[in-house]
Every structure is written in structure tokens, then in C-alpha cells.
């Protein structure tokens, strides 16, 4: 038998590894790549392993041929004659015993009709017998008389059964010549009933007993009393009726009585109105026939199991088929196969069964350990490697743990056969019978051969599977090698491409860096211009304030003053937008109207995108306010407009929309998915440009990512927009397709308090308020300083001024100087306003400070260090100055 062992595969692999290593050491040209050498090493190990497996397969084939030869010898040299016929009765196959009875060689018999070798009077009966066999009515038996030979008349008994597909049948031939001669002798002795050693009874045709010979009285003492009710005479009434009707004159049958079998010859004695019954005890012959039939079925099971192995592709299928063969051919109640486990409990795991199982296997709890449930036949067979019998399940003490479940299903006896390999038993084949002591020694030996065949089949199938797996591994290794070579080639190509890409990206980053420096320079230039320009605007606004205050309410020039103020405010807005372009504005979030910001930028946006792009504004008339820095909202609109302009090089349409939306509970789809429940202001920017594909949309918010040509973009615009939106707990989404334009949707949460938050407070009440506090004004611009001084003095404040920080310090060092509030510019000739405030606060703790700046970029450091500082952003109006100053003083005194 060929046995699979895991250690054998490991030894083959180790031996293959050593051989490959020896070959590798002797090779003249070593492989250049470590991966290639390792892969070649593994392939050669697989090759040597496959050669070892092929050698085992050749050994398995030789053993299979030996097994086939054994089956052939068993078939040819069996004492029973075997003949295989087709449906026409032609001989297809015959063994030596069958050929010897017919007195011809096997080659002379193949292809000839079987009926030619029967006596003419037996041929009609054989034809009917053959038809019954192929009709599927089960195994059939009949007695026939062959042609007379030199030895005289002979008689045979034939047992037949249809094979698979019902196209062939197999005959089992037994010589019954001696039995027939005994029957003839019995007929002769029937003339001497008193002296006949066999039972003789004479009855009338009504069933009344007329005569019983001494032999019958000895065997059946209760026969006179029971009459036709005796088992020996069961069914006699129907036979006697046939005699009376002339349907029959003689009947031969077998009958059982008292545990013995008898061959009865029932003869109608013509003219006497009686029938005579002759009985011969054939119990021993019946026992031998039963044993012979049982062994014949076991031989058939052996043959079928070999055929099952030949055609099996799957281990589970083969095991189930083996169990089915034992149940259906050998006639047992149930058969099952289990494997011994090497777990802690040494359990036996059922893997296949056939027959009337009815949940029995689930109740076993078998083990092959030396415990109570391991002392039964199952555990003993695995431990000893020998067959184990339970002849009487009702009384065997070792079978006690399973007796109740076995009795419930009618199991009376058990045969457990070990499944063996070189290292011992690895499983068991259990056969269950509904008869007590159902297994003879001959049957046990033959079923043990079947168990060996099953074990061999398991090993063979596993070897086949291992061989198939090895072939698969070899194919996979070859394919993997090809894939890795291709991958390595591709990696090298990609590496080269990546290097070229990095070189290009480095050059591109240099361009972007220079562009960023250029933008920074532009921003610094814009800041400088804004500082001076805002000083001028503040001066204009101040003088315009005095003109307005000096003119009466109906004076015709007052309208011009109002126009001057509006023009100054527009100029301030332009300055603010210029700073937004350079990203140098200070974040001062407050409640703002999105429509006001959008409409204020309308002219600038139209100039920005060009005349070939139509700009459409669709502002909701009652849009909710938002809480954010107006400059940052302007930057959002500005960046999206620039992005849209670049997407429409040949012109198009740019639409900017504001509207109110609600986000409801469980809203998981659309651009508002993921936002908390509540009210939002939606800003939409739609263009009719070239659009974007999905990969581009996935990256547009990455820093420095741009699809524009060199010199057209920094890749920071949309990244800045996303940062601003997320800063105010908003969201931004994009919807775009190539050639169909793009739509950006931005959602900002509504400002706390809604529209009410935009209602002005009591600012008007404090517009004209003044005071008598001492204010130290530090401003290097003479005109602006004069305007601020005059505004404050008119409202009653005591104003002292300085052109520089040095003058301010000198003024404060004078012990007589009184300073309640320091009003200083952020940018001074000698030091900045923050440093000045810190210096003065040392000698005047609690000094109130208001900072002024025409370029808020200069105030960034101050706002970082002193987030609570008050900053007046130029240009500011006198009203705003007075309101800020009064508010600071009220806070201090309140």
C-alpha cells in the first residue's frame, strides 16, 4: 500500500533543496539577481519533488496492477463458476470453474449462447429466468439441467443479478447434482415410508392427516394435534386445492419449522384422493448456501470498491461510495468511516456513511483513548490495528455506552475494521448489522481486505491530489516568475519614468517658487501702496466730515459731500480687494450679508474675467447672514471666478448664485451630505468651461495642484478656498464633466441670531458723544494727524500729539503729562506701535491703547501677540473713531 505522510514531503523538499544547492555551487555562471536565483531555486526544488512524487505514482500504479491481478486470480480460480451474459444470453465472460463444467476452453465459449449448453427441457425455463433477472426484480435462483456429459446427467443451480445499467448480468453456478440424486433417492425410498429416515406424511385433499411415519413423529411430535396449522404444513391448503382442480400433480418447495429447513416433495396420488409429503432436512445445505451467497456478495463488494477507486476523483465521494457498496451489496444495515484525530481527547471523527443512520453517529462520542468510551470495538481497532467484533450488542459489557442508541435503531452486532498505513491505524470502517452474531470469520477476513482497499484508495487519492497540487504549484511558480520578470521590467521602466517626472517636477517647483516669490513681492508692494493710500483716504474722509458738518441740512453742496464719502468708501473697498489678491488681510469675522459682498465685487469680477465672459448674479432677495470675515468671502468669490475664467479661454458664462437651504436629519445624499442639521447659505459658482474628469476632481483641492500651463497658476487658489470654507464649518463640493463645465457649491452655516444679528445697536446714540479724557496721538502723517486732532478736540478731548515714538516717550516721561488713551499708528519711523505701547505701559499700567493701520499686514504680529487689541483699519471715518474711543473708555469705567 502507498501511504501519504507529511514528513515524506518535507524530506523530499529538503533533499531537493540540498541537490539544488549543490548544483548552484557548481554552476559556472551565477544569476545576477537575488530574486531570480531564489525563484530558480524554488522551481528546481519543485521539480525534484515532482520527480519523487512521480516515482511514488509509478509504485502506486504497480500496486494497482498487483491488486487487479489478485482480483483476477480470485475470479478465475474461485470454486464457484461465474458467467457474465448480455440481454440476449450470449456469454461475455466466464471463469475457469464455469468453463470446466461445460468441458470447453474459455476462448471457445465467449460469444456463444449459454442456452446451447443446457438440456432442451431446461431452455424455456432459463429464458424466463433471464427475463426476470433483467426486469430488475432482484437476485433470482433456478435449477437447470445441462447437456449430458461423459460423467452422466448433471444438475446446476444458478443465482443471477443484473449489473450496472441492466445491460449485463452475472451468473453464479453451483453443482447440485448430489442434491438431485438425493432427491431421486428420496423418491425411491418413498415406497418404503416406515423405513424412510426422512419425514413422510399422507393427507387427504381436505387436509386431514392420514399417515405419519416414525421419522416425522420424531421431528414433529405436535404435528397430529396442530394439523395444517403446523409451520411444516404452512401453505399446504392452497396446494391441495390445486390438486383437486387438476392444476398440478406435484410440487417441490422449501419450508422452515423448528429452526430447520426442509425440502418438501408433495405428490398427488392419483385415484386415492390423497397427497403424500416427503421432507428432507436441508438445514446444513441452506447454511452453506447462505454463507456462500454472503461471501459471494462480499467478493462483489470487493470488485465494486476497486471500480469505485478507479473512477473516483474526490476522497469524500469515494468513501461514501464504499459505504454504499457494503450496505447495498452485502446487505448490512449501515456502514460508516471515521478518522482518528490527534487532538487532546483522541476523538474519532465520522467522515462518510451509508444506510439507515438516523442520527446515530451524532450520539457516539467515540475516542481511541483508553477511557470508557475508548474500550469499545472502535477504539480497540485503532489502538491494536486489528479487526474488532461486537457479536451481541445487547450483552457485550464493553458496548454499554452505546447500547441504548443502537437498540433504538435495531443494530445487533458490529464489525470494526482498522484503516492502516505504515505508521498504524489512521481510521476505521464500521459495519452495523441488524442480526446478532452476523459476521463469520471468512466474511471478516474478506471485509478486512475491503478495508485495506479503502485505506489504499485514500492514500492513492491523496497522492493524486498532492501530485495535482504540485503541478499547480509548479505552474504557478512558472507564471509567477514570468509575472515578476515582467513586473521588474515594468518597475525599471516606471522608475526611469519617475526619475524623469521628478526632474520635471523639480523644474516645475522652481517655476512655482519663483512665481510665489513674485506674488509675495506683489503682495508687499500692494501693502505699501495700501498704507499710503489709506492714509490719504482717511484724510479725505476727515476733511469731508468737517465740510458736511459745516453745511446745513438743505445746503446744495451737502450732496457733493455725500458723493465724496461714497467715493472714498469705494476706494477703500478697492484697496481691500487689492490686499485680498495679495492675501494680506486681517481676519475679522462678523455678521455679514453675502449679497452685499457679492454685489460690491460685481464690477471688479467683470473686469477680472474679461468682456468675452458673461457674468450673471442671482442673489436671493432675503438671503440669511453668515458669520465670517468679509475679506475672506471676497477671496472665495475671487478665486472661484479666476478658476472659472481660466476654464473658459474662448468665453462663456459665469453665474454666481446665493440661496437659503435646509439640511434635514439623515440626509446622506447630495452636496449637503454629512452636514449637521440646520440652516445654511448656499453659494453657487457655475461656468460653461472645459470641465474636469473624476481623477482631476479628486485632486483639485491639493496644494500646488494645477492643470494650467506654466506661468498661469500656483495651485493654491482652490486650496485656499477650501481652507476658508472649513474654517467657518462649511463645506464645498464640485460637480463637473469634461466638456460640460463645472459647478462649485459652498454651504456656510447661518450666523447665530439670523437676520436680527445684522440690526444695528445703539451706535447712532454714541455718534456725537465726546469726553474730556487725555488722548496721546502718535501719527507721522501731518495731514492725518491734524484731522484726528481736530475731530477729538471738537468733542472735548484733551489731545497731545507726537510725530514719532521717541516724541511720545519723551511726552510721557514728563511727570505733568496726563495720558488716558494712546492712539497710535502701527507703523512709525523709529519703532512700531506695539513696541511703543509696551514701553509706555511699564510706566503707566492700565493704559488704554487704540491702534491705527493703513495696511493690516503690518498689524499681524500685533494681533497674534495681543488678540484683544483694538485696531482701526484705515480709512476710517471720524464717527467710527469717536465711537471706538468712547466705547473703549466706557468699557474701562463701566
Buried (B, 14 or more C-beta within 10 A) or exposed (E): BBBBEEEBBEEBBEBBBEBBEEEBEEEEEEBEEEEBBEBBBBBBBBBBBBEBBEEBBEEBEEBBEEBEEEBEEBBBEBEBBBBBBEBEBBBEBBBBBBBEBBBEEBEEBBEBEBBEBBBEEBBEBBEEBBEBBBEEEEBBEBBBBBBEEEEEBBBBBBBBBBEEEEEBBBBBBBBBBEBBEBBEEBEEBBEEBEEBEBBBBBBEBEBEBEEBBBBBEEBBEEBEEEBBEBEBBEEBEEBBBBBEEEEEEEBEEEBEBEEBBBBBBBBBEEEEEBBBBBBBBBEEBBEEBEEBBBBBBBBBBBBBBBBBBEEBEEBEBBBBBBBBBBBBBBBBBBBBBBBBBEEEBBBBEBBBBBBBBEEBBEBBEBBBBEEEBBBBBBBBBBBEEBBBBBBEBEEBEBBEBBBEBBEEBBBBBBBBBBBBBEEEBBBBBBBBBBEEEBBEEEBBEBBBBBBBBBBBBBBBBBBBBBBEEBEEBBEEBEEBBEEBBEEEEEEEEEEEEEEEEEEEEEEBEEEBEEBBEEBEEEBBEBBBBBBEBBBBBBBBBBBBBBBBEEBEEEEEEBEBBEEBBEEBBEBBBBBBBBBBBBBBBBEBBEBBBBBBBBEBBBEBBBEBBEEEBBBEBEBBEEBBBBBBBBBBBBBBBBBBBBBBBBBBEEBBBBBBBBBEBEBEEEEEEEBBEEBEEEEBBBBBBBBBBBBBEEEBBEEBBEEBBBBEEEEEBBBBBBBBBBEBBEEBBBBBBBBBEEEEBBBBBBBBBBBEEEBEBBEEEEEEEBEEBBBEBBBBBBBBBEBBBBBBBBBBEEBEBBBBBBBBBBBBBEBBEEEEEEBBBBBBBBBBEEBBBBEBBEBBEEEBEEBBBBBBBBBBBBBBEBBEEBEEBBBBBBBBBBBBBBBBBBBBBEEEEE
